[in-house]
Amino acid sequence: MANQNDRNDQKDLNEQGMEDSLRGKAENMKGRLKDAAGGLTGDASMQAEGKWDQAKGKLRDKLGKAEQDLGSD
């Protein structure tokens, strides 16, 4: 029974990783758009917010990929 639970935990971790990776990519894209819009309009605050969103998105994407790696073992 323990092996079945381990497989379910790995599957859940893999699925969670895919979800986190996708969310990270979306947040990164949102940040890129904000950064570009801020640059075009001269809004330094929006540009900084965009850069912050990009950084958070990249981190979440990497976390998701790590979770996927752990879940696939």
C-alpha positions in Angstrom: 0.0 0.0 0.0 2.9 2.3 0.7 4.1 2.0 -2.9 0.6 3.1 -4.2 0.7 6.2 -1.9 4.2 7.0 -3.1 3.1 6.9 -6.7 0.1 9.1 -6.0 2.3 11.6 -4.2 4.7 11.6 -7.2 1.8 12.1 -9.6 0.4 14.9 -7.5 3.9 16.5 -7.4 4.3 16.2 -11.1 0.9 17.7 -11.8 1.5 20.5 -9.3 4.8 21.2 -11.0 3.2 21.4 -14.4 0.6 23.9 -13.0 3.3 26.0 -11.3 5.4 26.0 -14.4 2.5 27.2 -16.5 1.5 29.9 -14.0 5.1 31.0 -13.9 5.2 31.4 -17.7 2.0 33.3 -17.7 3.2 35.6 -14.9 6.5 36.2 -16.8 4.5 37.1 -19.9 2.3 39.5 -17.9 5.5 41.1 -16.6 7.0 41.5 -20.0 3.8 43.2 -21.2 3.8 45.6 -18.2 7.5 46.3 -18.7 6.9 47.2 -22.4 3.8 49.2 -21.7 5.6 51.2 -19.0 8.5 51.8 -21.3 6.3 53.0 -24.1 4.3 55.4 -21.8 7.2 56.5 -19.7 5.7 55.0 -16.5 8.6 53.9 -14.5 6.4 52.4 -11.8 4.6 50.1 -14.2 8.0 49.1 -15.8 9.4 48.2 -12.4 6.2 46.2 -11.6 6.6 44.4 -14.8 10.2 43.5 -14.0 9.1 42.2 -10.6 6.4 40.1 -12.2 8.9 38.7 -14.6 11.2 37.7 -11.8 8.4 36.0 -9.8 7.3 34.2 -13.0 10.7 32.9 -13.7 11.1 31.7 -10.1 7.7 29.9 -10.2 8.5 28.3 -13.5 11.8 26.9 -12.1 10.0 25.7 -9.0 7.5 23.9 -11.2 10.2 22.3 -13.3 11.9 21.1 -10.1 8.6 19.7 -8.8 8.1 17.8 -12.1 11.6 16.4 -11.8 10.9 15.1 -8.3 7.5 13.7 -9.3 8.8 11.8 -12.3 11.2 9.7 -10.2 
